[in-house]
Amino acid sequence: MDAQVVVVGAGPVGLMLAAELRLGGAEVVVLERLPRPRTESRAIGITPRTLEVLDQRGVLDRLGDVPRRRLGHFAALPVPLDYGLVDGAHPVMALHPQARTERVLAAWAAELGVPVRWGHGVVGLAQDADGVKVEVEGPEGRYRLRAGYLVGCDGGHSTVRHAAGFDFPGTGGDRHFVMADVTGVDLRPRLFQRNERGAFAVVPLGEGVTRIWAHEHGSGKEPPTYEDLRVMLRHVAGEDLAGATPRWVSTFGDAARQVTEYRRGRVLLAGDAAHVHFPAGGQGLNLGVQDAVNLGWKLAAEVRGGAPDGLLDTYHSERHPVGARVVWNTRAQTELMVGGPELDPVRELLAELLELDVVNRRLARMVAGVDVRYPVGRGTHPLPGARLPRVELSTKDGMTTTSRLLHRARGVLLDLAGGGGRADTGSPAPGSVDGGPRALAAGWADRVDVVEATARGDALAGLRALLLRPDGHVAWVEPDDGEGLDVALRRWFGPSGAEADISIAANHGSVT
């Protein structure tokens, strides 16, 4: 084996996944067909859930003092989305160009020991029961890599997806948009404007750079050029780009596709390789980063040999519905944003509904990515499966937060009772053994940190114990009427250390 895991693509998704794999103890190599890091930034927004994820890995502060906006949009309706209605420590959209985000993630991954091979593109692959053979085109010619697993994070035109034969159904899209970052113009900012001729946006990015995108109704199916942008903007917006200098020009469409499976044997997909959609609300980059955080700890456990049966399959079962929901909501937003006047009654109705906090909060949570709840057990408590926003904790070692406890990407058992997890009546906690949850979790000390703490605020009110997965989602709480802690530990972290030792000894015929 040349690597336990090969990640294809050094964008935000691939870099995040590679770092997660290293935190989980896996050896990883990243292949990127581009000869050097990108300087252009299609994506510029980081949503609340991705801010939480970066906080949970201790890299959020590396972004620096970036602009943060409380208000976003749904389908560019006149009533904005209010991220201030979203629960958590980061109820904002942060404006941070993708190229800068990639630099932050690349530096972090390098510190963790991730090698990135720039100018090395995948041109073919073949898998068998034991691994994947990867055909690579590099600066010095072709060569082969042998890996246990291969993950395609190589974007909407993914070579990995095509070579591995993933089905990619959906709509190809019949609208094209052109986008450019330009200098040398002073245009009035407009987040989004629509009229009978088309749609456009003018967004200042600072340092004399302005982002412009435009779409003209009936402009044809061929991707437009920068000259087309000048014509479109003059026709649709009445603005002249004479004298402007483009830094870069790109096109995008309204295709909406998703693979039918996120895993085929030893090949997996994440980010735009698995799903493409119109960039409404800036959800694309964030959806992909969250794919990576869901997959990383599971794949690392698989290649280390300690994963419970079926753990890696939960990547598809958990993330495919999330991706499908984003494709669905962006399709709706696309029609509202660039559809014709026949949709005006729907726009007016939705704008009126957005005035209601309950509706605004519902859509803000969806676009922010914080409404995801995975099916992790049979209990009825609302927390299991959901992500845990940052909670301040008081411990014997001082103040900390749930985010800080997740920096190492390990499981975390919080003992919030201060008495071994026992109820006030003195009866044992359901599913525990003598000594309570802390004693039971000791068998997983190599994968799960146990912390006795008192929570500040009401977020964990009434709970005596809580188990967090490495991705920050809750796996178990006590009290609840669901499965016990021992079941949850085995489901997400495999057998205890003692059980694993017995199994190894039994396989060698020397059980004592």
N, C-alpha and C positions, 0 to 999 in steps of 0.2 A: 504494500500500500504506500502510495506517495503522500496521501493525506486521508484523514478520517472523513473530512467533508471538504468538498470544493464548492465555493460560492461563486456564481457567475454574475458579475455586475458590481461595480464599486460606487453605486449611487447611495442615497440614504438608507434604502432597504437592505442592500447587500452589506454595507458597512455595519449597520445596526445588528444584523443577524450574525455577522462574523464576530463582533464583540460579545454578543450573548453566548455564542458557542464557546468562546475562550473562557468566559466567566464560568461556564459549566464544565470546563476541563477538557474540551475537545480540541483536537488539532485541526486547523482550518487553513485553506489557501484561497485567496480571492483572485479571480481572473477578470480583467477589464480590457475590452477591445480598444478603448480610447488610449492614445499614447500618454495622456497626462490628465490631471483633474480638470473638471469643467470650470469654465469661468462664467457661463451664462446661467440664469436661474429662471426656469419656467415657473416653479412654485415659489411663493414668497410668504405663505402663511403657515403657522404651527398652531394647531387646535388645542383646546384644553386637555384632552386625554393624552396627546403626545407630550405636552409640557409635563404632565404627571409622570409619564414613562421616563422622560429624561431626568426628572427629579429623583425618581426611584433608583436610578443608576448613578446619581451623583455627577451628572454632566450638564445639568441645566444651567448652572452658573457660568459654564464655559461659553455660553452664547453671548454673554456680556449684557450691557444695558440696552436692550432692544425695545423698539416701540411696541406697546401693547394696547390693543383696542378692545373695549368692552362690547362694541356693537359690530355685528356682522350682517349677513343678509341671507334670505331664502328666496331664490329665484329673482333677486334684485327687485323685490317688491318694495313699495315706498315706506313700509313700516319695517324697521330693522330687526334682526334677531338680537336679543339681549343676553349675552353670555354671562352677565351678572346674575341671571336667574339660575345658572348651573351651579350645582353643589361642588365643593372642592376648593383647593387652595389656589387654583389658576383659572378663574372664570373670565378668561380673555382670549383673544386671538393675538399671538405674537407675530410681528412682521420681521422675518429673518430670511433673506434670500437663500435659495436651495444650495448654491455654490458655497456659501459660508457655512451652512449646516453640514454639508459634506466635509468641509475642512475640519470642523469640530469633531465629527464622528471618526474621520480618518486618523486624527491625532490620538484620540482615545483608543481606537482599535490598535494602532501601532504600539501604544504603551502596554497593551495587553499581549503583544507578540503576534499580531496578525500580519502576515506578508501579503502585499498587494502587487500583483504582476501587471503593470501597465503595458498596454499594447499587445495583450495576449487574448485573442478571441476564440471562443469555442466554434468549431466548424463541424463537429459531429460527435456522437456518443453512442454507446451500446452498454446495456446493463445485463447482468446475470444475477443469480441468487446470492452471490457474495459481494457484489460491488458494481461500480460503473467505470467503464473505460471512456476517457474524454480525449477527443482529438482537438489539439490546440494549434492555432496559427500564431506564432510569435515573431518578434523582430528578426530572429535568426532561423526562421523556418518552422516546419511542423514538428510536433512531438506529441507524445501521449502521457496522460496522467491516469493513475489508477486510484480510485477513491471508494470509500465505503458508501458515501451518499453524495449526491449532487443536488444543489438548490439553484434554480434559475431565478435570479433577481434582475434580469436583463431587459426589463421594460416591455412596453406594449407590442413590440415587434420581436419578441423573445425567440432567439435561436434555440434555446433549450426546450421551450414549449413545442416548437415545430419538430425538432429532432426526436423528441421522446414520444411524439404522437398524441399529445393531449387534444381532446375535443374542445373547441372554443366557440360555442354557439352564441348567437345574439344578432344584433343589427349592425351593419357596416357603417351606417351613417350617411346622410346625403347633404349635410351642411358643412362648409369649411370656414374657418376663421383664421385670420392672420394676426400675429402678435409681434411686437418689436420693442426693444429698449432703445431709445434715441436720446441724443444730446443736441444742444443748439436750438431748442425751441422753448417757448414760454406759453403753454396752453393752460386754459382754465381747467382745474381738476374736476372730473366727473367720474364717480365710481362706476356707474352704468347708466346708459341712456338708450331708450328705444323709441323709434318712430316708424312711420309707414315705409321708410326706405331701408331700414336695417337696424343695427345696434352697434354700440361702440363704448369704449371706456378710456379714460385718460387718468393715469395714476402716477403722481410724482413719487419717485423712489429715493430722492435725496441725492446730494452730490452732483446736481445738474442732470440727472437721468430721469426720463419720463417713460413709463410703460404705456403703450397704446395697443389696443386690439380692436378689430372691427369685423363686421359681417354685413354683407349686403344681400337683401332678399333676392333670390333668383340669380345669384352670381355664378351658378354652375357648380359642377362637382370636382373640378380640377383645383388642387391646392393653390392658393393665391401667392403672389410674390410681394416684395416690398413695394414695387411700383403699383401693384394692385392696392396695397394698403393706402398709398398716397391718394389714389383715385377714390377708393371707398370712403376714406375719411373726409375728403372734400365733398363727396356726394351725400354721405349720410349725416355728417356732423357740421359741414360747412367750415372745416378747419384745414389749413394749408400747412403741409410739412416741408415747404420749400426752405432750404438752408439747414435742415436737420441731418444729422449723421447717425445712421443705425449702428448700434453696437453689435446686435445680432437680430436675426429674423427667424421666426418659427411659425409653423401652422399647426392647427389642431382641429379635430372634428367632433361630431356628436355620436361616434360609434359607442355601442354599449354591449360589451361581451364579457363572459365569464367562463372559465374552464369548468367542466363537469366534475372534476376531481382535482384536489390540490396535491395529491400524491399518486404516483404510479410506480409502485415498487420502491426502488431506491432513488428515484428522481422526484423532487418536490418543487413547487413554484410559490413565489411570494411577490407581493406588490403588483405592479402593472403587468407582469408576466402572467398573473393569474386573473386579472380583471382590468378592463379599460372602460372609461366613462367620461362624460363631459366634465371639465374641471369646475363644477359649480360648488362654491363654498370652500374651495381649497381642500377637499377631502382626500385626494389621491395619495399624496405623499404620506399623509398621516395614517391612512388605512394600511399602506404598505409597511410602515414602521411598526404598527401594532401587529401585523402579521408576523413580523420578524420576532417580536418579543414573545408572542404566543409559541412560536416554533422553536426558538433557540434552546430553551432549557430542556424541552422534550427530546429534541434531536441529540443534544449533548448527552443526556441520560441514556439514550439508545446506543450511541457509539461507545460509551463507557461500559455498557453491559449491565447496568443496574435498573433499566426502565421496566416498569410493570407491563404485563401484556396489554396491548392495545393503546398504550399512551401516545405513540406517534400518530395513530389514526385519529386521535382527538383533535389534531391540528385541522384536518379537513372538517370534521363534524362541528367544530366550534367556529372556525373562521369562514367557511363557505357561506353560511347564512348571513354573516355580517357583511361580506362582500356583496352578496345578492341584494341586501337592503340598500347599500350605497348606490349600486347600479340603478336600482328602482327609484330612489329619491332624486338622483341626478337626471334621470330621464324626465321625471316630472318637472324639475327645475328648468331643463333645457326648453321644453315646450313653452313654459311660462315666460322664459327670458327672450326667446327669439321667434316664438310663434306669432301668427298674424293677429289682427284686431278681433277676430272671432273669439279669442280667448280673453278679451278684456273683462267680461262679466266674472270669469273665474278669478282673474287677478284682483278685481275689486273686492270680491267676496273674501278671498284669502287674506288680503291686506286688512280687512275689517276684523277677521278672526285673530290676526296677529296682534291686535290691540289687547286681546285677553291674555293675561299672564299665563294661564294654564296651557294655552295653545302655543304661545311664544316659547315657554319653557320646554314643551314637548319637542318642538322642532329644533330649538337650540341644543338640547341634549343629544338629539340624533346627529346633527351636523358636527357637534363637538366630539362625538365618539364616546360619550360617557354613559350611554343607555344600554350598553352591551351586558347581557347576563348569560353566562354559559350554564348548561345543564349539568351540574356537578354532583347532585345527590337527590334524595327523596324528601328532604325537609321542607318546611313551609316558611321558615324565616326568610325575610327579603334579602339578606346579605349574601348567602352562599351563591356563588356564580358571578356576582357583581364585582366590579372593581372597588377597592377600598380607597377613598380619597385620603389625602394626608391627614393624619391624626397626631396631635402632640401627646407624648407619653412621659410620665415621670417614673424613673427606674432607680434602683439602688446606686447606679453610676451617674445619675443626673438626668437632665432632660434630653429627650431624643424625639424622633418622629417615626411613624411607620415607613415613610419614604426612605429615611436613612437606614433603617433595618434591612431594606431590600437592595442596598448597594451591591452586595456580593451575588445577587441573583440566586439566593437559596430560599428554601421554605422557611417560614417563621411561625412558631407557635407562641401566641401571646397568652400568658396566664394573667388574667385581669382580676382574679379573685383574691390573690395573696395568700391563699390557703391550700394550695395544691389543686385548685379547681373544684373544690367541694361546695355543694350548696349550703346555704345558711342553716338548713336543717341537719347538716352533718351527713346526709346520705351521699353515696358516691355519684359522681357525674356519669350520665349514660355513656356506655361504650368505653369507660375507663377501667383501670385496674387499681389495685391498692397504691396509694400515693398520688392518684389523679392524673390529669393530662400531662403534666411535666414529667412524671416518672415514666409514663407510657412512651412519650416522644423521645426519651433518652435513647431508645433503640435505633433512632434515625439521626443521631447527633452528627453524623458525617454529611447529612443532607439538609437538616432542619435545625435552625437556631431556636432555642427556647428562651424567652424573655419574660420575666415577671414585671408587670408594669401597672400603673394606674393611668387611665385615659382622661385627658382633658376634654371638656365639652360633652355633648350628648350623642355623638356619632356612634359610640359603642355602649350606650346606656343599657343596663340590664344583662349584659353578657359577662360570663365568667371566664370564657376562653374562646380563642379564635385562631384558626389555621389559615395562613396565607400561602398561596402558591408563589413561585419566583416571579411570575408576571404581575403580581399585585392583586390577583383576583382571590376572593375568599373561597376556601375549600370546605370549611366546616366551622360551625359555631356551637357553643354550649351556653345556655340550654337551647335545645331544639328537639323536635320529635323525629328527626331523620336518623341517618346511620351514625354509628359511633366514630370516635376519633381513630381507632385502630383501622377501621375500614377506609377512612379518608386517607390516612398515611400510606396504606398499602396501595390504594388506587393511584395516587399521584407520585409516590416516591419509591414504590417497590417494597420488597421484603425488608424487615429490619436487619440490622447488622448481624445479629445473632442467627437469624434465620438464614441469611446468605451464607454465613460460615458453615452452618450445618449442611446446607445444600452442596457447597463446594466439597466438604468432607465426604458426603455421601457419594458424590460422583467419583471420588477417588477410592471409595471402598474402605474408609477408615473413620467411620462415625464413632465418637467416644461418648 
